Amino acid sequence: MPIFEYECRECGSKFEKFVPSSLEKVTCKSCASPRVAQMLSVFAVTGHSEGLAAAEPGPCACGAPRRGMCGE
């Protein structure tokens, strides 16, 4: 079920809501106004960053021939 972010055009409140259907009416959680606008959301992925740095091609800032080879 997708989570969408909204901003109320009446009171300016921002909130998230699970929306199982595009036909569902969304109202503001603060003032109950139906005048809400869907905001642009970004997809976030969390994880361990060391693996990403080691996999990146190209020389490292420390002078090693590849990233992840610092001190070798």
PDB file of N, CA, C and O in Angstrom:
ATOM      1  N   MET A   1       0.845  -1.170   0.000  1.00  0.00           N
ATOM      2  CA  MET A   1       0.000   0.000   0.000  1.00  0.00           C
ATOM      3  C   MET A   1       0.893   1.236   0.000  1.00  0.00           C
ATOM      4  O   MET A   1       1.760   1.367   0.865  1.00  0.00           O
ATOM      5  N   PRO A   2       0.697   2.142  -0.953  1.00  0.00           N
ATOM      6  CA  PRO A   2       1.572   3.321  -1.044  1.00  0.00           C
ATOM      7  C   PRO A   2       1.301   4.350   0.046  1.00  0.00           C
ATOM      8  O   PRO A   2       0.169   4.511   0.502  1.00  0.00           O
ATOM      9  N   ILE A   3       2.352   5.038   0.451  1.00  0.00           N
ATOM     10  CA  ILE A   3       2.257   6.152   1.382  1.00  0.00           C
ATOM     11  C   ILE A   3       2.488   7.421   0.570  1.00  0.00           C
ATOM     12  O   ILE A   3       3.473   7.529  -0.159  1.00  0.00           O
ATOM     13  N   PHE A   4       1.584   8.368   0.700  1.00  0.00           N
ATOM     14  CA  PHE A   4       1.720   9.630  -0.008  1.00  0.00           C
ATOM     15  C   PHE A   4       1.870  10.763   0.997  1.00  0.00           C
ATOM     16  O   PHE A   4       1.386  10.673   2.125  1.00  0.00           O
ATOM     17  N   GLU A   5       2.545  11.833   0.579  1.00  0.00           N
ATOM     18  CA  GLU A   5       2.696  13.029   1.398  1.00  0.00           C
ATOM     19  C   GLU A   5       1.774  14.097   0.823  1.00  0.00           C
ATOM     20  O   GLU A   5       1.665  14.262  -0.392  1.00  0.00           O
ATOM     21  N   TYR A   6       1.110  14.821   1.732  1.00  0.00           N
ATOM     22  CA  TYR A   6       0.165  15.853   1.327  1.00  0.00           C
ATOM     23  C   TYR A   6       0.444  17.152   2.074  1.00  0.00           C
ATOM     24  O   TYR A   6       1.047  17.158   3.147  1.00  0.00           O
ATOM     25  N   GLU A   7      -0.013  18.253   1.475  1.00  0.00           N
ATOM     26  CA  GLU A   7       0.022  19.552   2.132  1.00  0.00           C
ATOM     27  C   GLU A   7      -1.372  20.161   2.010  1.00  0.00           C
ATOM     28  O   GLU A   7      -1.959  20.185   0.928  1.00  0.00           O
ATOM     29  N   CYS A   8      -1.893  20.652   3.130  1.00  0.00           N
ATOM     30  CA  CYS A   8      -3.219  21.257   3.150  1.00  0.00           C
ATOM     31  C   CYS A   8      -3.133  22.674   2.578  1.00  0.00           C
ATOM     32  O   CYS A   8      -2.258  23.451   2.960  1.00  0.00           O
ATOM     33  N   ARG A   9      -4.042  23.001   1.666  1.00  0.00           N
ATOM     34  CA  ARG A   9      -4.092  24.338   1.059  1.00  0.00           C
ATOM     35  C   ARG A   9      -4.781  25.345   1.984  1.00  0.00           C
ATOM     36  O   ARG A   9      -4.681  26.552   1.764  1.00  0.00           O
ATOM     37  N   GLU A  10      -5.472  24.864   3.008  1.00  0.00           N
ATOM     38  CA  GLU A  10      -6.161  25.746   3.945  1.00  0.00           C
ATOM     39  C   GLU A  10      -5.243  26.162   5.093  1.00  0.00           C
ATOM     40  O   GLU A  10      -5.055  27.354   5.333  1.00  0.00           O
ATOM     41  N   CYS A  11      -4.666  25.180   5.811  1.00  0.00           N
ATOM     42  CA  CYS A  11      -3.896  25.502   7.019  1.00  0.00           C
ATOM     43  C   CYS A  11      -2.385  25.314   6.861  1.00  0.00           C
ATOM     44  O   CYS A  11      -1.624  25.695   7.750  1.00  0.00           O
ATOM     45  N   GLY A  12      -1.937  24.726   5.733  1.00  0.00           N
ATOM     46  CA  GLY A  12      -0.510  24.550   5.494  1.00  0.00           C
ATOM     47  C   GLY A  12       0.099  23.330   6.157  1.00  0.00           C
ATOM     48  O   GLY A  12       1.305  23.106   6.051  1.00  0.00           O
ATOM     49  N   SER A  13      -0.712  22.540   6.838  1.00  0.00           N
ATOM     50  CA  SER A  13      -0.229  21.337   7.513  1.00  0.00           C
ATOM     51  C   SER A  13       0.278  20.315   6.495  1.00  0.00           C
ATOM     52  O   SER A  13      -0.298  20.167   5.417  1.00  0.00           O
ATOM     53  N   LYS A  14       1.350  19.617   6.839  1.00  0.00           N
ATOM     54  CA  LYS A  14       1.893  18.558   5.984  1.00  0.00           C
ATOM     55  C   LYS A  14       1.715  17.239   6.716  1.00  0.00           C
ATOM     56  O   LYS A  14       1.938  17.159   7.924  1.00  0.00           O
ATOM     57  N   PHE A  15       1.308  16.192   5.978  1.00  0.00           N
ATOM     58  CA  PHE A  15       1.064  14.899   6.597  1.00  0.00           C
ATOM     59  C   PHE A  15       1.235  13.781   5.581  1.00  0.00           C
ATOM     60  O   PHE A  15       1.233  14.011   4.371  1.00  0.00           O
ATOM     61  N   GLU A  16       1.386  12.556   6.100  1.00  0.00           N
ATOM     62  CA  GLU A  16       1.486  11.362   5.263  1.00  0.00           C
ATOM     63  C   GLU A  16       0.231  10.533   5.454  1.00  0.00           C
ATOM     64  O   GLU A  16      -0.395  10.582   6.513  1.00  0.00           O
ATOM     65  N   LYS A  17      -0.142   9.768   4.429  1.00  0.00           N
ATOM     66  CA  LYS A  17      -1.326   8.931   4.520  1.00  0.00           C
ATOM     67  C   LYS A  17      -1.160   7.693   3.653  1.00  0.00           C
ATOM     68  O   LYS A  17      -0.665   7.771   2.529  1.00  0.00           O
ATOM     69  N   PHE A  18      -1.583   6.541   4.191  1.00  0.00           N
ATOM     70  CA  PHE A  18      -1.669   5.326   3.392  1.00  0.00           C
ATOM     71  C   PHE A  18      -2.891   5.471   2.503  1.00  0.00           C
ATOM     72  O   PHE A  18      -3.985   5.747   2.995  1.00  0.00           O
ATOM     73  N   VAL A  19      -2.719   5.287   1.191  1.00  0.00           N
ATOM     74  CA  VAL A  19      -3.836   5.435   0.263  1.00  0.00           C
ATOM     75  C   VAL A  19      -3.966   4.154  -0.555  1.00  0.00           C
ATOM     76  O   VAL A  19      -3.220   3.950  -1.513  1.00  0.00           O
ATOM     77  N   PRO A  20      -4.918   3.285  -0.176  1.00  0.00           N
ATOM     78  CA  PRO A  20      -5.065   2.014  -0.882  1.00  0.00           C
ATOM     79  C   PRO A  20      -5.670   2.150  -2.273  1.00  0.00           C
ATOM     80  O   PRO A  20      -5.501   1.252  -3.099  1.00  0.00           O
ATOM     81  N   SER A  21      -6.372   3.249  -2.557  1.00  0.00           N
ATOM     82  CA  SER A  21      -7.028   3.428  -3.851  1.00  0.00           C
ATOM     83  C   SER A  21      -6.925   4.886  -4.277  1.00  0.00           C
ATOM     84  O   SER A  21      -6.985   5.793  -3.447  1.00  0.00           O
ATOM     85  N   SER A  22      -6.769   5.098  -5.574  1.00  0.00           N
ATOM     86  CA  SER A  22      -6.698   6.472  -6.080  1.00  0.00           C
ATOM     87  C   SER A  22      -8.057   7.166  -5.994  1.00  0.00           C
ATOM     88  O   SER A  22      -8.138   8.384  -6.156  1.00  0.00           O
ATOM     89  N   LEU A  23      -9.119   6.408  -5.741  1.00  0.00           N
ATOM     90  CA  LEU A  23     -10.459   6.975  -5.627  1.00  0.00           C
ATOM     91  C   LEU A  23     -10.767   7.465  -4.217  1.00  0.00           C
ATOM     92  O   LEU A  23     -11.780   8.132  -4.006  1.00  0.00           O
ATOM     93  N   GLU A  24      -9.910   7.146  -3.248  1.00  0.00           N
ATOM     94  CA  GLU A  24     -10.145   7.550  -1.865  1.00  0.00           C
ATOM     95  C   GLU A  24      -9.976   9.055  -1.711  1.00  0.00           C
ATOM     96  O   GLU A  24      -9.010   9.632  -2.211  1.00  0.00           O
ATOM     97  N   LYS A  25     -10.911   9.687  -1.020  1.00  0.00           N
ATOM     98  CA  LYS A  25     -10.842  11.121  -0.744  1.00  0.00           C
ATOM     99  C   LYS A  25      -9.893  11.351   0.423  1.00  0.00           C
ATOM    100  O   LYS A  25      -9.994  10.678   1.449  1.00  0.00           O
ATOM    101  N   VAL A  26      -8.976  12.294   0.273  1.00  0.00           N
ATOM    102  CA  VAL A  26      -8.012  12.616   1.323  1.00  0.00           C
ATOM    103  C   VAL A  26      -8.375  13.967   1.904  1.00  0.00           C
ATOM    104  O   VAL A  26      -8.597  14.930   1.171  1.00  0.00           O
ATOM    105  N   THR A  27      -8.434  14.034   3.233  1.00  0.00           N
ATOM    106  CA  THR A  27      -8.701  15.296   3.913  1.00  0.00           C
ATOM    107  C   THR A  27      -7.566  15.566   4.893  1.00  0.00           C
ATOM    108  O   THR A  27      -6.871  14.649   5.331  1.00  0.00           O
ATOM    109  N   CYS A  28      -7.394  16.838   5.227  1.00  0.00           N
ATOM    110  CA  CYS A  28      -6.341  17.267   6.142  1.00  0.00           C
ATOM    111  C   CYS A  28      -6.565  16.686   7.533  1.00  0.00           C
ATOM    112  O   CYS A  28      -7.684  16.691   8.046  1.00  0.00           O
ATOM    113  N   LYS A  29      -5.493  16.186   8.135  1.00  0.00           N
ATOM    114  CA  LYS A  29      -5.582  15.624   9.481  1.00  0.00           C
ATOM    115  C   LYS A  29      -5.786  16.707  10.534  1.00  0.00           C
ATOM    116  O   LYS A  29      -6.322  16.423  11.605  1.00  0.00           O
ATOM    117  N   SER A  30      -5.371  17.942  10.252  1.00  0.00           N
ATOM    118  CA  SER A  30      -5.490  19.025  11.234  1.00  0.00           C
ATOM    119  C   SER A  30      -6.832  19.742  11.180  1.00  0.00           C
ATOM    120  O   SER A  30      -7.462  19.957  12.216  1.00  0.00           O
ATOM    121  N   CYS A  31      -7.279  20.117   9.969  1.00  0.00           N
ATOM    122  CA  CYS A  31      -8.494  20.936   9.867  1.00  0.00           C
ATOM    123  C   CYS A  31      -9.626  20.267   9.092  1.00  0.00           C
ATOM    124  O   CYS A  31     -10.699  20.853   8.946  1.00  0.00           O
ATOM    125  N   ALA A  32      -9.406  19.049   8.592  1.00  0.00           N
ATOM    126  CA  ALA A  32     -10.408  18.258   7.854  1.00  0.00           C
ATOM    127  C   ALA A  32     -10.798  18.856   6.503  1.00  0.00           C
ATOM    128  O   ALA A  32     -11.815  18.470   5.928  1.00  0.00           O
ATOM    129  N   SER A  33     -10.008  19.784   5.999  1.00  0.00           N
ATOM    130  CA  SER A  33     -10.286  20.384   4.697  1.00  0.00           C
ATOM    131  C   SER A  33     -10.000  19.377   3.580  1.00  0.00           C
ATOM    132  O   SER A  33      -9.020  18.636   3.654  1.00  0.00           O
ATOM    133  N   PRO A  34     -10.845  19.344   2.548  1.00  0.00           N
ATOM    134  CA  PRO A  34     -10.564  18.478   1.400  1.00  0.00           C
ATOM    135  C   PRO A  34      -9.582  19.110   0.413  1.00  0.00           C
ATOM    136  O   PRO A  34      -9.195  18.474  -0.568  1.00  0.00           O
ATOM    137  N   ARG A  35      -9.178  20.354   0.665  1.00  0.00           N
ATOM    138  CA  ARG A  35      -8.254  21.066  -0.232  1.00  0.00           C
ATOM    139  C   ARG A  35      -6.810  20.697   0.111  1.00  0.00           C
ATOM    140  O   ARG A  35      -6.100  21.469   0.755  1.00  0.00           O
ATOM    141  N   VAL A  36      -6.381  19.506  -0.326  1.00  0.00           N
ATOM    142  CA  VAL A  36      -5.018  19.037  -0.085  1.00  0.00           C
ATOM    143  C   VAL A  36      -4.334  18.781  -1.423  1.00  0.00           C
ATOM    144  O   VAL A  36      -4.984  18.445  -2.413  1.00  0.00           O
ATOM    145  N   ALA A  37      -3.032  18.942  -1.435  1.00  0.00           N
ATOM    146  CA  ALA A  37      -2.240  18.699  -2.645  1.00  0.00           C
ATOM    147  C   ALA A  37      -1.210  17.626  -2.339  1.00  0.00           C
ATOM    148  O   ALA A  37      -0.544  17.650  -1.303  1.00  0.00           O
ATOM    149  N   GLN A  38      -1.097  16.687  -3.265  1.00  0.00           N
ATOM    150  CA  GLN A  38      -0.097  15.638  -3.097  1.00  0.00           C
ATOM    151  C   GLN A  38       1.273  16.236  -3.384  1.00  0.00           C
ATOM    152  O   GLN A  38       1.466  16.922  -4.388  1.00  0.00           O
ATOM    153  N   MET A  39       2.221  15.968  -2.491  1.00  0.00           N
ATOM    154  CA  MET A  39       3.577  16.500  -2.639  1.00  0.00           C
ATOM    155  C   MET A  39       4.457  15.481  -3.349  1.00  0.00           C
ATOM    156  O   MET A  39       4.160  14.286  -3.354  1.00  0.00           O
ATOM    157  N   LEU A  40       5.525  15.954  -3.939  1.00  0.00           N
ATOM    158  CA  LEU A  40       6.499  15.090  -4.578  1.00  0.00           C
ATOM    159  C   LEU A  40       7.333  14.416  -3.501  1.00  0.00           C
ATOM    160  O   LEU A  40       7.973  15.092  -2.696  1.00  0.00           O
ATOM    161  N   SER A  41       7.331  13.104  -3.483  1.00  0.00           N
ATOM    162  CA  SER A  41       8.084  12.346  -2.490  1.00  0.00           C
ATOM    163  C   SER A  41       9.307  11.731  -3.149  1.00  0.00           C
ATOM    164  O   SER A  41       9.326  11.483  -4.355  1.00  0.00           O
ATOM    165  N   VAL A  42      10.325  11.491  -2.336  1.00  0.00           N
ATOM    166  CA  VAL A  42      11.524  10.831  -2.832  1.00  0.00           C
ATOM    167  C   VAL A  42      11.616   9.455  -2.211  1.00  0.00           C
ATOM    168  O   VAL A  42      11.177   9.238  -1.082  1.00  0.00           O
ATOM    169  N   PHE A  43      12.184   8.536  -2.952  1.00  0.00           N
ATOM    170  CA  PHE A  43      12.361   7.173  -2.478  1.00  0.00           C
ATOM    171  C   PHE A  43      13.696   7.105  -1.749  1.00  0.00           C
ATOM    172  O   PHE A  43      14.721   7.522  -2.288  1.00  0.00           O
ATOM    173  N   ALA A  44      13.688   6.592  -0.548  1.00  0.00           N
ATOM    174  CA  ALA A  44      14.910   6.514   0.247  1.00  0.00           C
ATOM    175  C   ALA A  44      15.272   5.068   0.522  1.00  0.00           C
ATOM    176  O   ALA A  44      14.410   4.245   0.831  1.00  0.00           O
ATOM    177  N   VAL A  45      16.544   4.770   0.406  1.00  0.00           N
ATOM    178  CA  VAL A  45      17.054   3.449   0.713  1.00  0.00           C
ATOM    179  C   VAL A  45      18.172   3.628   1.720  1.00  0.00           C
ATOM    180  O   VAL A  45      19.059   4.461   1.532  1.00  0.00           O
ATOM    181  N   THR A  46      18.132   2.859   2.773  1.00  0.00           N
ATOM    182  CA  THR A  46      19.210   2.941   3.751  1.00  0.00           C
ATOM    183  C   THR A  46      20.037   1.676   3.668  1.00  0.00           C
ATOM    184  O   THR A  46      19.542   0.617   3.282  1.00  0.00           O
ATOM    185  N   GLY A  47      21.269   1.794   4.026  1.00  0.00           N
ATOM    186  CA  GLY A  47      22.156   0.646   4.003  1.00  0.00           C
ATOM    187  C   GLY A  47      23.540   1.039   4.450  1.00  0.00           C
ATOM    188  O   GLY A  47      23.785   2.181   4.838  1.00  0.00           O
ATOM    189  N   HIS A  48      24.421   0.104   4.394  1.00  0.00           N
ATOM    190  CA  HIS A  48      25.798   0.315   4.822  1.00  0.00           C
ATOM    191  C   HIS A  48      26.553   0.978   3.689  1.00  0.00           C
ATOM    192  O   HIS A  48      26.543   0.462   2.572  1.00  0.00           O
ATOM    193  N   SER A  49      27.202   2.094   3.933  1.00  0.00           N
ATOM    194  CA  SER A  49      27.839   2.867   2.870  1.00  0.00           C
ATOM    195  C   SER A  49      29.232   2.367   2.488  1.00  0.00           C
ATOM    196  O   SER A  49      29.699   2.679   1.392  1.00  0.00           O
ATOM    197  N   GLU A  50      29.910   1.607   3.344  1.00  0.00           N
ATOM    198  CA  GLU A  50      31.260   1.147   3.006  1.00  0.00           C
ATOM    199  C   GLU A  50      31.259   0.259   1.775  1.00  0.00           C
ATOM    200  O   GLU A  50      32.167   0.347   0.947  1.00  0.00           O
ATOM    201  N   GLY A  51      30.262  -0.589   1.644  1.00  0.00           N
ATOM    202  CA  GLY A  51      30.171  -1.463   0.475  1.00  0.00           C
ATOM    203  C   GLY A  51      30.008  -0.673  -0.802  1.00  0.00           C
ATOM    204  O   GLY A  51      30.546  -1.049  -1.843  1.00  0.00           O
ATOM    205  N   LEU A  52      29.271   0.418  -0.731  1.00  0.00           N
ATOM    206  CA  LEU A  52      29.085   1.263  -1.904  1.00  0.00           C
ATOM    207  C   LEU A  52      30.384   1.959  -2.282  1.00  0.00           C
ATOM    208  O   LEU A  52      30.711   2.044  -3.465  1.00  0.00           O
ATOM    209  N   ALA A  53      31.121   2.454  -1.313  1.00  0.00           N
ATOM    210  CA  ALA A  53      32.372   3.151  -1.602  1.00  0.00           C
ATOM    211  C   ALA A  53      33.389   2.196  -2.213  1.00  0.00           C
ATOM    212  O   ALA A  53      34.135   2.580  -3.114  1.00  0.00           O
ATOM    213  N   ALA A  54      33.425   0.963  -1.734  1.00  0.00           N
ATOM    214  CA  ALA A  54      34.392  -0.001  -2.246  1.00  0.00           C
ATOM    215  C   ALA A  54      34.066  -0.408  -3.678  1.00  0.00           C
ATOM    216  O   ALA A  54      34.965  -0.778  -4.433  1.00  0.00           O
ATOM    217  N   ALA A  55      32.802  -0.347  -4.057  1.00  0.00           N
ATOM    218  CA  ALA A  55      32.401  -0.785  -5.383  1.00  0.00           C
ATOM    219  C   ALA A  55      32.537   0.312  -6.433  1.00  0.00           C
ATOM    220  O   ALA A  55      32.453   0.024  -7.627  1.00  0.00           O
ATOM    221  N   GLU A  56      32.745   1.551  -6.023  1.00  0.00           N
ATOM    222  CA  GLU A  56      32.838   2.643  -6.978  1.00  0.00           C
ATOM    223  C   GLU A  56      34.149   2.565  -7.755  1.00  0.00           C
ATOM    224  O   GLU A  56      35.205   2.352  -7.159  1.00  0.00           O
ATOM    225  N   PRO A  57      34.097   2.734  -9.076  1.00  0.00           N
ATOM    226  CA  PRO A  57      35.317   2.689  -9.882  1.00  0.00           C
ATOM    227  C   PRO A  57      36.100   3.992  -9.764  1.00  0.00           C
ATOM    228  O   PRO A  57      35.588   5.003  -9.282  1.00  0.00           O
ATOM    229  N   GLY A  58      37.313   3.946 -10.200  1.00  0.00           N
ATOM    230  CA  GLY A  58      38.128   5.157 -10.249  1.00  0.00           C
ATOM    231  C   GLY A  58      39.068   5.286  -9.074  1.00  0.00           C
ATOM    232  O   GLY A  58      38.937   4.568  -8.082  1.00  0.00           O
ATOM    233  N   PRO A  59      40.025   6.206  -9.183  1.00  0.00           N
ATOM    234  CA  PRO A  59      41.017   6.376  -8.120  1.00  0.00           C
ATOM    235  C   PRO A  59      40.385   6.996  -6.873  1.00  0.00           C
ATOM    236  O   PRO A  59      39.391   7.720  -6.940  1.00  0.00           O
ATOM    237  N   CYS A  60      40.999   6.682  -5.744  1.00  0.00           N
ATOM    238  CA  CYS A  60      40.549   7.231  -4.465  1.00  0.00           C
ATOM    239  C   CYS A  60      41.267   8.554  -4.216  1.00  0.00           C
ATOM    240  O   CYS A  60      42.337   8.807  -4.769  1.00  0.00           O
ATOM    241  N   ALA A  61      40.664   9.391  -3.377  1.00  0.00           N
ATOM    242  CA  ALA A  61      41.267  10.677  -3.045  1.00  0.00           C
ATOM    243  C   ALA A  61      42.600  10.511  -2.309  1.00  0.00           C
ATOM    244  O   ALA A  61      43.423  11.426  -2.310  1.00  0.00           O
ATOM    245  N   CYS A  62      42.820   9.338  -1.674  1.00  0.00           N
ATOM    246  CA  CYS A  62      44.056   9.113  -0.935  1.00  0.00           C
ATOM    247  C   CYS A  62      45.214   8.739  -1.864  1.00  0.00           C
ATOM    248  O   CYS A  62      46.364   8.694  -1.428  1.00  0.00           O
ATOM    249  N   GLY A  63      44.923   8.473  -3.129  1.00  0.00           N
ATOM    250  CA  GLY A  63      45.973   8.104  -4.071  1.00  0.00           C
ATOM    251  C   GLY A  63      45.957   6.627  -4.442  1.00  0.00           C
ATOM    252  O   GLY A  63      46.696   6.221  -5.339  1.00  0.00           O
ATOM    253  N   ALA A  64      45.148   5.818  -3.789  1.00  0.00           N
ATOM    254  CA  ALA A  64      45.048   4.387  -4.133  1.00  0.00           C
ATOM    255  C   ALA A  64      44.469   4.252  -5.545  1.00  0.00           C
ATOM    256  O   ALA A  64      43.703   5.114  -5.975  1.00  0.00           O
ATOM    257  N   PRO A  65      44.824   3.174  -6.281  1.00  0.00           N
ATOM    258  CA  PRO A  65      44.355   3.026  -7.648  1.00  0.00           C
ATOM    259  C   PRO A  65      42.838   2.834  -7.749  1.00  0.00           C
ATOM    260  O   PRO A  65      42.254   3.182  -8.775  1.00  0.00           O
ATOM    261  N   ARG A  66      42.193   2.295  -6.726  1.00  0.00           N
ATOM    262  CA  ARG A  66      40.739   2.111  -6.729  1.00  0.00           C
ATOM    263  C   ARG A  66      40.195   2.474  -5.361  1.00  0.00           C
ATOM    264  O   ARG A  66      40.894   2.343  -4.355  1.00  0.00           O
ATOM    265  N   ARG A  67      38.958   2.927  -5.318  1.00  0.00           N
ATOM    266  CA  ARG A  67      38.324   3.215  -4.037  1.00  0.00           C
ATOM    267  C   ARG A  67      38.185   1.934  -3.245  1.00  0.00           C
ATOM    268  O   ARG A  67      37.914   0.873  -3.807  1.00  0.00           O
ATOM    269  N   GLY A  68      38.372   2.033  -1.945  1.00  0.00           N
ATOM    270  CA  GLY A  68      38.301   0.866  -1.080  1.00  0.00           C
ATOM    271  C   GLY A  68      39.658   0.217  -0.849  1.00  0.00           C
ATOM    272  O   GLY A  68      39.764  -0.728  -0.068  1.00  0.00           O
ATOM    273  N   MET A  69      40.701   0.713  -1.520  1.00  0.00           N
ATOM    274  CA  MET A  69      42.041   0.136  -1.371  1.00  0.00           C
ATOM    275  C   MET A  69      42.948   1.029  -0.520  1.00  0.00           C
ATOM    276  O   MET A  69      44.166   0.845  -0.529  1.00  0.00           O
ATOM    277  N   CYS A  70      42.387   1.981   0.207  1.00  0.00           N
ATOM    278  CA  CYS A  70      43.179   2.892   1.031  1.00  0.00           C
ATOM    279  C   CYS A  70      44.029   2.123   2.022  1.00  0.00           C
ATOM    280  O   CYS A  70      43.533   1.224   2.702  1.00  0.00           O
ATOM    281  N   GLY A  71      45.262   2.456   2.108  1.00  0.00           N
ATOM    282  CA  GLY A  71      46.168   1.830   3.078  1.00  0.00           C
ATOM    283  C   GLY A  71      46.680   0.473   2.685  1.00  0.00           C
ATOM    284  O   GLY A  71      47.385  -0.154   3.476  1.00  0.00           O
ATOM    285  N   GLU A  72      46.364  -0.016   1.503  1.00  0.00           N
ATOM    286  CA  GLU A  72      46.868  -1.346   1.078  1.00  0.00           C
ATOM    287  C   GLU A  72      48.204  -1.220   0.410  1.00  0.00           C
ATOM    288  O   GLU A  72      48.781  -2.223  -0.011  1.00  0.00           O
TER     289      GLU A  72
END
